[in-house]
Every structure is written in C-alpha cells, then in structure tokens.
Amino acid sequence: MKKQTIIIIILAVVIILGLIVFGAYILVKNNQEETAPSTNEEENLNKAEEVSSVVNKKYLLAFHACDTATTDCMNPKNHMVYLAQSDDGAAWEVIPDWEPFSGSVPDVIRRDNTLYIYNAGSQMRKYDLETDTLSERIPVTLNDPEAPGKYVDPSMIIDDEGRLVMFYMPGIMGQDPAQCAPGEMQCTKLFRSAVEIEGSDGEEFTATEGNRAEVTIQNDVASDPDIFFDGKEYVLYISRGQSFQVFTSDDLLGSYTLSDTLPDGYLVPQGTGGIPAGYFDSKTSEYWTYIHTGHPNAVIKRATHNNLDVPLNSADFIEVLGPATNNEFSTSYNIESPGFTVNKP
C-alpha cells in the first residue's frame, strides 16, 4: 500500500508540474502574439518603405528654381517646383523624370503612400507613391477670417492624431505679405496654423485659435515659417530676410516664444541666408538647418549642429543643391526655398 501511495503522489506531482509548464508556455505564446507584428503587418511595413521604385531615398526636399538667363525670377509666377531626394541629407538628386510645375515657396510631407506638395497661392499636388504619378493642381480651402487673401509660405507637419497641420502667413491681396503696407513704417506680422478637416485628404483646413507667433517689423521683413519637432519641443524658424529667428513651444498649437539663448533670437547673422528649413536627426542628435543664399543666383546650403543655443556663421553652411552639386541646373539658375521631410509613412 505504501508503495502504491508513493507512486500516486509522484504521478500527481508530475501532472501538476506538467500543467504549470504548459500554462507558462501558453502565457508566453500569447504575449508574443500580442507584441509581435503579424506577418501581414510586417509585409505592410516593408511595402510602405519600398512602395516606390522612383521616390526611394530617406529624405525629400521640395524647392523652387528659376533660370535668370531667360526669365524674370523676381516674379513668383515664374518659379518652378522641383522635388529632390537623398539618403544622407547632404547629397541630393532631383527625382528621376521629374516634371517641374509652376509654383513658389513649396513644402512637402508624406502620409501613408501619398506625398502632399503645397505651394503659396492656396494650391497643392499629390504624388501617389504606389503608381508614381503626380496629380493635377488641386485648390486648397482655408477657413480663416485673418487670411481673406488666402495663405502664403506653407509649412506642414503631422500631429499626434495623424492630421496634417499647416503653418503659414495670411496673404494680402496686391501686397507683399512679408512687408508693411505702403506708407507704414512699422507693423506686426502674424504666423498662424490650421488643421486639416477630417475626410478632406489635405484639401481643406480650419484655422486654430490665436496666432502661433507675432513679429513686429520696421523697414524690414518677416516671412516663411518652418515647423519641426526636435524630440523635446516644437521649433519654428521664421525668416528675416537673409537671416532667421528661432521660436519654440511645448505645444504644437500653442504660443511660440523667441529664443532667449540667441542674440535677439537669430541663429545666423544677417546676410548668411534665409527661408530656412529645419530637421532634428534623433540618431545623431544633430539639427540639420537648410537655407538658400546667394545673389543674383541662389543655392541651397546645409549646416549640422548639436543645439539651438549657439549662433552659426556662414562657414558652417555647405552647398548641397546647386550647379556645383547637381547637373540639373546651370549657373544661371536660382535655387531657393527648401522644404524638408522624411520619406516614411
């Protein structure tokens, strides 16, 4: 009897241990299924990254160009929009077989498998990465009582809800919106934002309450906002002729304050270059700042730097897009107004 009892106890212990091991296996398996992407999800991610055989590099740069040898490039109506791509942010090539179209001061952003290319003049085009086709011109509607003359100088970002958000200046009919009205010595320039209307696919926006920044000018200019996130806060560059100022905010749609660590908020001395575009590379903890500079023929240059607290100078900027770096353009071209984005969904 004692021997039978011992055998029964041993069998019971073995069964209990087996159940414990099996339960642990099931628990681990369920956790793995919850945390690991499915095969379809992995395929979708890979497809999103490799969807286009033409637009296939890590970074994109929209800009406008104009041949001063044949055209009045002071007239924005003569500007042509281009799109370039790069794997390192320094060596750029125009998208193969790209057909430039009329437009000025462009910006580009990617969402899912669509590139949205916005211009001054309240218009945009969409580039379908699955078919490598560019749409015709699409009008953009902005509901903003402060901008009856439409918007100018758009800069795009995607918010935490996946919506396109536009930073811009209100346009002024018959006047350069970057300057004061004729006869005015001093005025205040408004920099505003608007959020995409649900279901409009980037074609309709409603202004958000208040101004993101206000800049008082006196016999000078303020224009071309550029918005980006550096991992800690939102950064807004505002062009001041051939220089620019830095504003920051903890809230994308909040009030932006002028940097108090830079002289009068200027990241570069006057005369260095303007119409900036910014990006923070989290892998290297570097800021990439793009400007256009040069007269009468402008080129796009880039500086890399570790913070926004120390002013840069002209020697920090290296030409990355111009006749010397891209055979697409002759030396008579103006290459201006960079708009930067990362080429990922």
VENFEN-V578885 format. One record per residue. N is the residue number from 1. RES is the residue in one letter. SS is DSSP state (~ for helix, > for strand, _ for the rest). D_FIRST is the distance of its C-alpha to the first C-alpha in whole Angstrom. Layout:
n res ss d_first
N RES SS D_FIRST
N RES SS D_FIRST
//
This chain:
n res ss d_first
1 M _ 0
2 K ~ 4
3 K ~ 5
4 Q ~ 5
5 T ~ 6
6 I ~ 9
7 I ~ 10
8 I ~ 11
9 I ~ 12
10 I ~ 14
11 L ~ 15
12 A ~ 16
13 V ~ 18
14 V ~ 20
15 I ~ 21
16 I ~ 23
17 L ~ 24
18 G ~ 26
19 L ~ 27
20 I ~ 29
21 V ~ 30
22 F ~ 31
23 G ~ 33
24 A ~ 35
25 Y ~ 36
26 I ~ 37
27 L ~ 39
28 V ~ 41
29 K ~ 42
30 N ~ 43
31 N ~ 45
32 Q ~ 47
33 E ~ 48
34 E ~ 50
35 T ~ 51
36 A _ 52
37 P _ 55
38 S _ 55
39 T ~ 56
40 N ~ 59
41 E ~ 60
42 E ~ 60
43 E ~ 62
44 N ~ 65
45 L ~ 65
46 N ~ 66
47 K ~ 68
48 A ~ 70
49 E ~ 70
50 E _ 72
51 V _ 73
52 S _ 77
53 S _ 78
54 V _ 82
55 V _ 81
56 N _ 78
57 K _ 78
58 K _ 77
59 Y > 80
60 L > 82
61 L > 86
62 A > 88
63 F > 92
64 H > 96
65 A > 98
66 C > 102
67 D > 105
68 T _ 107
69 A _ 110
70 T _ 110
71 T _ 109
72 D _ 109
73 C _ 106
74 M _ 107
75 N _ 106
76 P ~ 103
77 K ~ 103
78 N ~ 104
79 H _ 100
80 M > 98
81 V > 94
82 Y > 92
83 L > 88
84 A > 87
85 Q > 84
86 S > 82
87 D _ 79
88 D _ 80
89 G _ 82
90 A _ 85
91 A _ 86
92 W _ 87
93 E > 88
94 V > 89
95 I _ 87
96 P _ 88
97 D _ 91
98 W _ 91
99 E _ 94
100 P _ 95
101 F > 96
102 S > 98
103 G _ 97
104 S _ 97
105 V _ 94
106 P _ 91
107 D > 88
108 V > 84
109 I > 81
110 R > 78
111 R > 75
112 D _ 73
113 N _ 75
114 T > 78
115 L > 81
116 Y > 83
117 I > 87
118 Y > 89
119 N > 92
120 A _ 95
121 G _ 97
122 S _ 94
123 Q > 93
124 M > 90
125 R > 88
126 K > 85
127 Y > 84
128 D > 81
129 L _ 79
130 E _ 77
131 T _ 80
132 D _ 82
133 T > 85
134 L > 87
135 S _ 88
136 E _ 92
137 R _ 93
138 I > 91
139 P > 92
140 V _ 90
141 T > 91
142 L > 91
143 N > 91
144 D _ 92
145 P _ 95
146 E _ 96
147 A _ 96
148 P _ 99
149 G _ 100
150 K _ 96
151 Y > 94
152 V > 95
153 D > 93
154 P > 90
155 S > 87
156 M > 83
157 I > 80
158 I > 76
159 D _ 75
160 D _ 71
161 E _ 71
162 G _ 73
163 R _ 76
164 L > 79
165 V > 81
166 M > 85
167 F > 87
168 Y > 91
169 M > 94
170 P > 96
171 G _ 99
172 I _ 102
173 M _ 105
174 G _ 108
175 Q _ 107
176 D _ 105
177 P _ 102
178 A _ 101
179 Q _ 104
180 C _ 106
181 A _ 109
182 P _ 112
183 G _ 114
184 E _ 111
185 M _ 110
186 Q > 107
187 C > 104
188 T > 100
189 K > 98
190 L > 95
191 F > 92
192 R > 90
193 S > 86
194 A > 85
195 V > 82
196 E > 81
197 I _ 81
198 E _ 78
199 G _ 79
200 S _ 82
201 D _ 80
202 G _ 83
203 E _ 86
204 E > 86
205 F > 86
206 T > 86
207 A > 87
208 T _ 85
209 E _ 86
210 G _ 89
211 N _ 90
212 R _ 87
213 A > 90
214 E > 94
215 V > 96
216 T > 100
217 I > 102
218 Q > 106
219 N _ 108
220 D _ 105
221 V _ 102
222 A _ 98
223 S > 96
224 D > 93
225 P > 90
226 D > 87
227 I > 84
228 F > 80
229 F > 77
230 D _ 76
231 G _ 73
232 K _ 74
233 E _ 77
234 Y > 79
235 V > 82
236 L > 86
237 Y > 88
238 I > 92
239 S > 95
240 R _ 98
241 G _ 100
242 Q _ 100
243 S _ 97
244 F > 94
245 Q > 92
246 V > 89
247 F > 87
248 T > 83
249 S > 81
250 D _ 77
251 D _ 78
252 L _ 79
253 L _ 81
254 G _ 82
255 S _ 85
256 Y _ 86
257 T > 87
258 L > 90
259 S _ 88
260 D _ 89
261 T _ 88
262 L _ 91
263 P ~ 95
264 D ~ 95
265 G ~ 92
266 Y > 94
267 L _ 91
268 V > 94
269 P _ 98
270 Q _ 100
271 G _ 102
272 T _ 98
273 G _ 97
274 G > 96
275 I > 94
276 P > 91
277 A > 87
278 G > 84
279 Y > 81
280 F > 78
281 D > 76
282 S _ 72
283 K _ 71
284 T _ 74
285 S _ 75
286 E > 78
287 Y > 81
288 W > 83
289 T > 86
290 Y > 89
291 I > 92
292 H > 96
293 T > 99
294 G _ 102
295 H _ 105
296 P _ 107
297 N _ 104
298 A _ 101
299 V > 97
300 I > 94
301 K > 92
302 R > 89
303 A > 88
304 T > 84
305 H > 84
306 N _ 81
307 N _ 82
308 L _ 84
309 D _ 86
310 V _ 88
311 P _ 91
312 L > 91
313 N _ 95
314 S ~ 96
315 A ~ 95
316 D ~ 91
317 F _ 92
318 I > 92
319 E > 93
320 V > 91
321 L > 92
322 G _ 96
323 P _ 99
324 A _ 97
325 T _ 94
326 N _ 94
327 N _ 97
328 E _ 96
329 F _ 99
330 S _ 102
331 T _ 104
332 S _ 106
333 Y > 103
334 N > 101
335 I > 97
336 E > 96
337 S > 94
338 P > 90
339 G > 87
340 F > 84
341 T > 81
342 V > 77
343 N _ 77
344 K _ 73
345 P _ 72
//
